[in-house]
């Protein structure tokens, strides 16, 4: 049906997004010196392994890597949806999980005028989950 090269591109795309998001999070935290909120930490916990797992899957051309990565993408997507809803004001303030430290609902960093970091995380996890879903459907045994 689909050739192997086209299938591989979906896995490569998921890895590229995960790697970009990981490097971006490291830049914001380590170079810019911004301390992440609790929800950002949880999203990092889901994103960082994706960069490693998907990188190994791409270079080994191993379908199992996509299977192993999917739970991280789904959990990260759920966290990003909640965090984005919190920033947008759709979640009541008493649901805010943050204690001391940076606020989860008051994001200080915006890019391109009005795009906040939780929304970028949401887009990244969605893109990874979508690419992995397409890849896994096309590579069924």
N, C-alpha and C positions, 0 to 999 in steps of 0.2 A: 504494500500500500504506500507507505512513506519510506523514503530511503533513510539510511542510517545517519547520514550527514545532517539532514533536516531535523531528525529527532535529537541529535546531539546538540544542536543550536538551542533548543529549549532548556536543556540542562546547563549549557554555557551561559545563557541569559540569566537564569536563576542565580548562578554563581557570581556573575558580574554584579548583579544588584546586591547580593549579600556582602560581597567584598567592598563595594562602594559604601554601603551603609555602615559597615564595620569601620572602615577607614575614616569616614565622616564622624562617627561617634568618638573615635579615638582622637581625632583632630579637635573636636569641640571640647572634650574633657582634658586632654593632655597639653595641647598647644594653646588653646584659648583660656584654659583654666576654669571652665564652668563646671561646677559640681552638678551631677545629674540628680534628679529627684528619684524617689523610690520606684515609681512606675517606669522611669527611664532605665533604671538598673535592671529591672525584671526583663524589659525588652532587649537590653544588651545581652542578658543571659541567654535569651532565645536566639539572638542574631549572630553572636560571635561564633558559636559552633557551626552555624550554617555555612559561614565562609570556609571553614576547614573541611567539613563533611562534603560540601558540594565541590570544593576544589579537588579533593581526592577522587570524587566520583567522575568529574570531568576528565581528569588526566588518566584515570584507570578505565574509563568508558564502562562504568559499572552501574547498572540500574539500581542495585541495592542502596547506593548512596542517596538516591532520590527518595526511596522508601524510608530510610533512616532520617532524612531531613524533614519530611512532611510533618511529623508531630511538632517539631520546633517551629515550623512556619505557621501552623495552626494556632499554637499557644501564643506565639508572638503577635499574630493577627488579632486574636481575642484581646490581648493586653492593649494593643494599639487602638482598637475600636473603643475600648473603655476609656483610655487616656484621651483620645480625641474628643469623645463625648464630654468628658470632664472639662477639658479646655474650652469647648464650645458652650458650656453652661447647661448642657442637657441632663446632667447628673446632679442630684441634690448635694449640697455642700457637706452634709453629714456622711456621705459615702466616700469622702476623700480619704485615701489610705495613708497620706503622708503625715508624719509627725514633725519632729525637728528636722531642720535642713531645708533645702529648696522646696518650694511649693509645687505640687503636681498640677494645680489648676491655673497658676499664674506663671506662664512661660515668658521668660525675658528675651529669648533669642528668636528673632524672625528673619527670614531670608526672602529675597525677591519681593519685598514690600510688605507682605502680610501672611506668608506661609510659615506656620509654626512647626517646630521639630516633631511633635507627636503626629502631625498630619503626614510628614515625610516618612515617618516610621510606618504609619498605616499604609501608605502607597507602596513602600518597599516590601512589607510582609505580604500584601495582596499580590503584588507582581510575582514574588517568589512562589507563593502558593498556586497561583494561576499557571505559571510556567511549569512547575512540577506536576500539576494535574494533567496538563496537556502532554508533557513528556511521558508520564506513566501510562496514560491512555494509548499513546501511540506505540509504546514498547511492550504491550501485553504479550505474554508468552502464549 
